[in-house]
Amino acid sequence: MENFETLLVTLHGGVYTITLNRPDSYNAANEQLTTDLISALTFATNSTEVRCVVITGAGKAFCSGQDLKDAPKSGTKRNLTDSLLRRYNPIIRLITGLPKPVIAGINGVAAGAGLSIALAADVRVMSTSAKLVEAFIGIALLPDSGATWMYPRMMGYAKAFEFATLNKPISAEEALALGLVNSTAHPKAFQSALNAVALQYASGPTQSYGFVKFLLQQGAVKSLEEMLTLESDYQQRAGDSNDYTEGVAAFIEKRSPKFTGS
């Protein structure tokens, strides 16, 4: 595996953990971090050893968003379109397109584009000490990195508008009630709770998880007729897998299946 300047990465038991590692800046995303994250996610996509991806942060934060100190040369304005097209949008596409479960371990504040990265994951485990912060409107910018697509789908238009315009942080308790996260854990139990979820997914039928991910995303935008057709296609693909054969055998033999992810 590649060594990264701004990330810590490990691969154990099929779980590929990406830890954003700029704790002194609350893991703010500078040019190097977004470059490293794109590389790490590309590795996870292509590696047959990776069966689940965890994204979390070092220190007190998950990710505080764009590093505002990572400024362009004196006298020039940051090209925000370039930052999105070249840096952040590819990250969101890689997370949502990755054919394996992606879990965000929200250990601390997730703000701005950092929040978008967390919301792009398939599963979110949040520390009760963490907060979700919109952040953009505080500097007169707009939610980006997929946020305007995710916010209304996850919390409805009225709450999404309020969150995006008033910049009021969302606590772990409220995030769970809104359905923004799957579970919460006390800071002392956070890591073990995150590990348990990751190991459960890493030992499951990885290919089938990827198919479910794809179909649910398509189901949000396609008609029922289109989804019935897609389901029939992907169900056959799942039925042709080694994991299906193992799952049926385990059911008949009344034992736990040993999935390989293929």
Helices and strands as residue ranges (DSSP letters): E 7-12, E 15-20, G 23-25, H 31-46, E 52-57, E 61-63, H 80-83, I 84-88, H 89-97, E 102-106, E 109-111, H 113-120, E 123-127, E 131-133, G 136-139, H 147-155, H 157-166, E 170-171, H 172-178, E 183-185, H 187-202, H 206-219, H 224-239, H 242-252
